[in-house]
Amino acid sequence: MSSSTPPARGVYLDVGGIEPIFGLLHMPADRGQHETAVLLCPPFGWEDICSYRSRRTWAQHLAAAGHPTLRVDLPGAGDSGGSPGDGGLLDSWTEAVGSAADWLRASTGSRRVAAVGIGLSGMLICRAAAQGALIDEAVLWAVPSKGRAFVRELKAFGRMESSKFSPHADFTVQPLPRGYVGAGGFVLSAETARALDRLDLATLDLPDDRLQRVLLLERDGIAVDARLLEHLRRSARGVSVAAGAGYNSMMAEPQEARPPAEVFAEVESWLSEPGRDEAVVPAGSADAAGSPLDEGAAHRGAGATPSVLRTGLARERDTTELTVGDAVIRERPLAIEQPFGRLFGVLTEPAMQETTDLGAVLLNAGAIRRIGPNRMWVELARRWAARGVPSLRLDLEGLGDSDGDDTRFADVAELYVPQLVDQVQTAIDVVEAHGIAQRFMLVGLCSGAYWSFHGVLRDERVIAACMLNPRTLFWDASQETVRYLRRGLFQPASWRMVMRGDVHRSRVGNVIRGAPRSLVRRAVARVQALGDSDQLDLVLDLLRDGDKQLLFAFSENEPLHEELERQGRLPGGERWPNVRLELIPGRDHTLRPHYSQQRAHEALDRALDRELSRGRVA
């Protein structure tokens, strides 16, 4: 589907009073006038992570069907500016949705804008429409009528995670600030949670000329919110309800999530239904290029309620500047052409202060897009750029916004193929060719740690690798099978997880059925011989002799850490002074507890300090 439309174009939208909005614009191949453009808004937190690739596919489908489609990140999330602790975030989110709709209509020359919202963003669409945003149609999927229900659900997930991931007694950790809500690795500030608690969509006064049509989607058989349905039937001109099949599949783990094809077809059919109003934009309100004559006001009908925040049409930029402490940094999208299409990344650089010759490349954590686990790479890149170190947040083939087949990552072995390390080196080539950096640090979690390890081993320009929770350093299918067998099948605690439902029984059955006897025998033999293996020793010797620095950071109960500890082969000491080991509190592989993220940031900052110090000495 993507081959029939131009590549998505990254844009930053500057709106007065809020942080820059990052978006990706998918245009149809036909550049003529388009009746309906689509604004595709994200869900919150972990659901944003899981559904990201599906929403990219959705935007490609919509563009191929003739709808210019803009995907946006909300302020304080994704690649947009800001942080979750910013004040007035609910208003900023609402303004971002409304301003993005304004800009999309004007920049594409479309007569209508349909906004698609999932969960939280559906609530924001309704709120923006009530404030006069230029949204003519809305698709609302799994949207509650009350913000209190949304916050309550997050709190429930957060409590379950807290008990599951709590750290060992040896660690002292700081709890979230009072009133904060954390779930899935993401947080709502106390102020934002209170603001959402007070939000009730059923009390919003929708102007007569807004939300002409609404499509409410169920959630895999779970009915739509009855209060919201009733309110919209009184307020909108036409309201439809359809089955939202495929929601759960879209929200599976990122490498396993699958696009909801039935919903794609349902929404495209709904957008093209006959009998809609012919004109939404008043005649003469836009010039031939689609730019409004009075920065958006001319589009509003007489009954529209003006936005309490909107200050004018968003200005499009190819780059954006952000303030971090006393420093100004710059961000821009970066596309790297490849035989299969293109790699996509976001480059963060110092804007005015002196730069070093050191740069960082931040790699996908499994199938999570370039923002990193829990958006950690965004925070890290901006903090490091403020210190003079440019950073590239990179999507490898089939991940995030890079081209390629993402379905293959259902087989975890596909994350450990040599071609992905080749792509890391290609990205380094591009950054070096632009004169941005000459020496490089690689940072990654899980498979990203694996790519970092092999990148520092392969490339003389890579002088350091920071590896968080590597699953393995030398991929071998039999080795991975036995790790799962040892931890997933042979331990009573693991069976209790199966019985509680934390691990689905089908997963155990699939592993057993998918592991031929010969593979299991080889795996067992490999475990018995691990003590005699010297492969890692030899590689660490080589990296030591090349003056390359390594950081291994492990959460609690990480299999590789336990394995190295059993062998008495933890890196470091006199033999490998270039290798450091740091332990992170919490029992989650992707660092979802906030205290795990905090300790990981501290460990990574110390690694950067060492490299900057080495550079000054040199």
N, C-alpha and C positions, 0 to 999 in steps of 0.2 A: 504493500500500500504506500509506503514512504517513497518508493521510486517514482511515483506519479506526481509528486509535489516537490517544490524546492525545499532545500534544507531549512530547518527552523532558524530564525535569526534572534540572537540574544539582544535584549534592549533593557535599559534602565529608564524608569519613569520617575522624573522629579516632580513632586507635588509639594507645594508650600505647607510647612507645618508637620510633615511626617518624614520618616526615613525613606531613602530611595527604594523603589519597587523593582525587583528583577523579574523579567518575563521572557518567554520564548514565543515568537510569533510564527505561526504556520500559515503560509499563504497558499491558496489554490494555484495550480499551474496556469489557469486562465486569469489574467490580471484585470479583467473587466469589472463592471459594477456588480456588487454582490448584495443580495437582499438582506441576508442575516449573517452577522458575525457572532462568534461564540467566545465567551469569556469562561475559561475553565479554572475554577478555584479549588484549592487543595483542602483536604481534611487536616485535622490537627495531629501533630506529633508522630507517633509510631505508625498510624494509619497513612500519614503522608509518605513516610518512608516505604511502606509496603506497596502502596498503590502507585508509586511514582512512574514506573515504567509502563504500567497499564494506561495511565493518563496521557503519557506521551503517545502511545499507540492510538488512543482515542482521538487526540488532536490531529494525528495524521489521517485517520479515517474521515474526520469532519472536513479537513482541508481538501481531501480527495473528492468529497461530495460537494465542494464548492463553497464551503464556509471558512472565511478567515478565522483562525482560532488563536487566542492568546492564553497561554498558561502563565500564571503568576505565582510568586511566593509572597506571602504576607509579611509585613514589617516584623522584624524580630524572629523570622523563620527563614529556612532555606538560604538562598543567596542574596536575599534582600538585606537592607541595612537594619540596624537596631538589634536589640536583645530582648529576651523574654521578660526582663525586669524593668523595661521602660515604662514610664507612667503614661496613662491615657491610651493604653494599647487597644482597647475595644474600639474607641473612636478612630484610632489610626487604621485598624483593620477595615473598619467600615468605609473610611475615606479612600483607602487603597482600592477597594472593590469598585466604588463609584467612579473614582478618577480613571481607573483602568478601563471601565466601560465607556466613559466619555472619549478617552484617547483612541480606543479600538474603533469606535464608530467613525471618528473624524479621520483617522489615518488610513482606513481601508475604504472609505466611501460607502459603507454599508448603510442600509436604511433602518435596520433593526439590530439590536444586540440581545442575544439570549445568554443568560448567565447560568452556568452549571455549578452547583454547590453540593458538597458531600459533608454531612455532619455539621461541624462548626461553621464552615464557609457558607452553607445554605442559610444559616441564621443571619450571617452578615449580609447576604444578598437581600434578604427581606428587610433588614434594618436600613441598608443603603437605599432601597427603593422607597421606603417610608420617608427618607430624607430628600427625595427628589432625584435620585440617581437615574441616569438614562438607561434603564434596564427594562426592556419591553416584554421579555419572556424569561421564564425561569424553570430550570429543572432542579428539583430538590430531592436528594437521595439520602435516606436515613437521617432526616432532619427533625429534631424535637421542637416542640413549640416553646419550651422553657429552657433557658440557659441553666437553670438549677439542675435539671435532669442530666445535662451534659457534664456539669461539674461533679455531680454525685457519681456518675459512672466512672469518671477519671479517678475519683477518690477510692472507689472500690478496687479498681485495678491497682492503684498505688499501694493499698494495704496488702493485697495479695503478693505483690512484688517485694514489699518490704520484708515480709516474713520469709520469703523464698531466698532472697539475696543477702540477708543480713550478714555482716562480717563476723569473723572470729573475735573472741573476747580480747585477743592480744592487740587488736586495732582500736584506736580511739578515733571516732569520726564525729563530725558536726552534723546535726540534723538540718533539714531544710528550715529556712526562716519561718517564723510563725505565720500561719495562714497560707503558705505556699502549697500548691497541689502538684505532686510529681507522679508521672505514670509513663511507662514505656521509654524512659530516658529523657523526657521533656517535662517542662514545668510551666505552670501558670503562677504568676505572682499573686500575692494576697489581694492587691488592688484589682487585678484582672479577674480573679475568681469572684470577688464581690460584685463587680460590674456584671459579670455573666449571670450570677445568681439573681440579679434584679431584672434580667432581660426576659420579657414574655412577648413572643411574636403575636399572640392573639390579641394584644392590646394596641398594636401598632396601627396607625391610621394611614392606609395606603392611598395615595392620590388616585383619582379616577382614571387618569391617562397613563398610569404606570402598571406594570405587570398585567398586560392584556391577557396573557395565557400562562398557566402554570402546569407543569407535569410533576406529580409526586410519584416517587419510586419507592416501592416496598424494599424490604431487606431480606431476600431469600425466604419469603413467606411470612415475615413479620410485618404486620399491617402498618400503614403510615400513621402518623400522629393524628388522632381524631380531632383534637382541638385546632390544630393547624389547618387541617382539611376544611373544617367548618368555617374558620375565619377567612380563608382564601376564597371559599365559595361565595362569601358575602362581599369580598373586596375585589377580586379579579374577574375579568370578563369570561374566562373559560378555565376550568380546572379539570384535569384528567388524572387518573391513577393507573399505574401499570406495575407489573411485577418487576422487581429489581433483582432478577436472577444473576448470580455470579458475584454478589458482594463479598461473600466469605472467601471465595477463591482469589479475588482481587486483593484481599487483606491478609493473605497467607504470608509466610516468611518471604522476604524480597526475592530470593532465588527460586522460590516455588510459586509465587503469585502469578495468576493468569488473567489476561484481559477479559472482561465480561462482554463477549461478542453479542449476546442477545440484547443487552442494554444499548450497545452501540447502534444496532439496527433499529431498536425501538425509538431511540431519541432522534436519529436521522429521519425516520418516517414521520415523527411528530413535528419536526422542524419544517418539513415540506408539505404539511397538510394544507389542502385548499381552504378557501373561505376566510383567510386572515385579512386584517385590515391592510389596505394597499399602501397607505402612507402613515408613517410614524413621525418622520421628520417634517416639520412645516416647510412648505415651499419657500425657497429662497434663503433658508437658514444656513446653508453651507455653500461654499464655492465649489468649483469643479474639482478641486483637489480634496474636498471633504473637510476642509478646515472651518470651524464655526466662526461666525462673524463676531460674536461677543463672548468667546471663550466658554461656550457651553450654555449660556442662559437662553439663547434663541431656540434651543432644542426643547425647552420645557413647555409643556402645555399650561394653560391658564390655571388649572387646578393643582399643579405640582407644588409640593412643599419644598422650598429651597433647602439644600444641605446646610447643616449647622457648621460644617467644616470646610466645604469646597471653596478654594481660593482661585480657581482657574484651571484651564486645561493642562494636563500633565505635559511636561516637556520631555521628549525622547532624547536619550544620549547613548552613545556607544560605550562610554566609560562612566564611572561614578566616583566621586570622592567622599570619603568618610573620615570622621575625626575619631581617633583613638587616643585618649589621654590628651597630651599636648601635640600629638603628631597628626598629620594629614596623610592618608593613604589613598591609593587609587586601585580600582578593580575594573577588569574588562574580560569579556569572554574571549576564549582562544580556541580556534578550530585547527586541527592538524590533519591534513589530507592523508589518507591511507588507501591501499588497493581495494579494501572492502567498503570504503566510504570515508568517514572522518571520525577522529577522536575529538572529544569536547572537554574543555576545562575552563576554569576561571583563574586568571592571574591576578595576584594581589601584590602591589609594589609600593614602596615609599613614594610619596608625591613630591616632597620638597627636601627632606632631610637626606644626609649622606647615606649611600648604600654600601654594603660590603660586597665582596666577590662571592659570597656564599648565598646559595639559594636552596629552597626546599621543594620537594615534590611530595604531595600528600595523596596517598593511594586509596582506592576503594577498600572498604571493609567488607569483604565478600561481595554481595550484590547491592550493597547500599551505595547510593549515588555519592558524588564528589564532596558533599557537605560533611561526610564522615559520620561515624557513630554518634548519634545524639547531637549532631551539628558541631561536633568538637573541632573538625578541621576548619570550619569557618572562623570560629573563635581564635584558633591557633594561628591561622594565616594572617588575620588582621593584627593580632598582638605582635607577631614576629615582624610583619611589615613595618609596624610602628618603631621597631628597633633597627630598621634598616635592612631586613632580610626579606627579599621577595619570595613568594610561594606560589606554586601552581597546584590547584586542586584538580585532579585529573580523573576523568572517566575512561576506563579501558574498554576494549571492544565488547559491545553488547550490554554495557552497564550505563546507568544514568542516561545521559543524552548522546552517548556515542553510538554510532551505527553498529550493526551486527546482530546476530541471533542470540536473544536473551534466553530462549527456552532451553538451551543446552546446559544452563547452569543448574538445572534440576539435578544433574549429575555433578556432584561436588568436585569430581576429578577435573572437570573442565576449567576450574579456577586455578589449576596448577600446571597449565601447559606452558612450554617455553615461549610461545609467541607473545604472551602477555608481558613477559619480562622484556622482550624485544621492543614492545610498544613503550614501555617506560624509558628505554634508552632513546627511542625516537623523540619522545617529548623532551628529554634532556638536550638532544641535538638542537631542537627548535629554540628552547630557552637560551642556550649558549649562543646560537647564531644571531639572536636578537641583542646580544651583549648584555643580557640581564644578570647572568651569573656564570662563573667558571668552575666553582666547586659546589658540590651538592650533598644535601642530606635527604635520605628517603625515610618517610614515615608511613607506617601501615599497621593495621590490626587484622588478625586472622590471616586470610590469604594475602592481604596487603603487606603483612609482616613477611610472608614468604617471598613476595616479589621484592621487598626491600632487601632481604638477605641475599637473594641471588643478584640483585642489582649492584650491591656493594662488592660482591664477589667478581662480577663481570667487568664493571666499568671503572676505569682509573679515575674518572672525574668524580665519582661518588666516594666521599671520604668518611661518611658515617651513615649508619642505618639504625633507626629506632623502631623496635619491633614489639608491639603490644599483643599479648596473647597469641603468639604463633601456634597454629595447630600442629604444624610439622615444618621441618627445615629441608627435608629431602623426601619428595612425594613418592609414596609406594602404596599401591592399592591394598596389598596384603597387610602392611603396617596399619593402615587406617581401619581395616576390618577388625584386626585384633584389638585395637584400642576400644572400638565400640563393643566388641564381645566382652572384653574384660570389664568395662565400666557399665555397659548397658544390659548385660545378660547374666554375669556371674556374681553380681553383688546384690544382696538382699534389699539394700536401700533403693537400688534402681528398680527392682520389681515392685516395691511399694509405690514408686512414682508412676509406674504403669497402672497399678490398681487404682490410684487416686485420679488418674486421667491426665497427669502432667505430661506423660509420654504416651501417645496413642499406640494401642496394641498392634495396629497394622504396621507401624514403623518397625517394631521388633520382628514381625513376621516377614516383612520385606527384606530386612537384613539377612535373616536366616535363609530365606529362599534364594536371595541374590548372591549368596556366598557359597560357591562350589566347594566340595569337600577338599579338593586340592588346594584351594586358596586358603581355607581355614588351616589346613596342615602347614602350609608355608608360613602363615601368619604366626602360628604357635612356635614354629621353629625359629622364626625371626626374633620373637620375644626372648626365647631361651638364649639366643646368641647376642642379644643387645650389649651385654657386658663386654664382649670381645670386639665390638665395632669401634673403629677409630676414624670413621669418616669425618665426623664433626671435629674431632681433635685436629686432624690434618688441615681442614679448612680454616679453623680458628688460628692455627699457626701461620697459615698463608696470609690471613687478614692482619694478624699482628705484625708480620714482617713488612706488610705494605702500609703500616701506620694508619689503619682504618679502624674507626671507633664503632663499637656496637653497644646498643642498649637493649636488654631484654627486660620487659615489664610484664609481670604475670599477676592476674587476679587469683583469688583463692580457688583451690581445687582444679587448676588447669592441668589437663592430662600431660602435656609435654613437660611442664615444670616438674610434676610428680615423677615422670619417667626419668628425667635427668637427675633428679634428687636420689632416686633408687639406685641409679648407676654410680652415684658419687662423682658425676661429671658436670656439676653446675659450673658454668663459665666464670672466669674471673681468677683472682689470686695472682701468684707470681708468674705463672706460665702465660697468662693472658691479661696483662694490665690494661689492655685496650678494651676490655669487655666489662660492662657493669650490669648488675642484676638489681631490679627494684620490684618490690611486692606491693600490690594494690589491694586495699580492703574491698570486700564484696565478692560474691560468688556468681557474678554474671559475666559471660564471655564478651559481650558487647558494651560493658561498662554502663549499664542503665542507671544504677544508683548514682545520685549526684556526687556523693563523697568519692566514689570510684573515679568519676570524671575529674574531680578536683585533684586527686593524687596523681592521676595520669598527666594532667596538664603540668603539674609541678615537676614531675620526672622529665617530661619533654623539654621544659624550659631549662632545666639543669643541663640536659644534653646540649642544647643550643649554647648555653653559657660556655661550656667546655670548648665547643668548636670556635666560637668567637674569640675566646682566649687563645686558643692555638693559632688562629689566624693572625692575631696581634703579635704573638711571639715570633711567628715566621716572618 
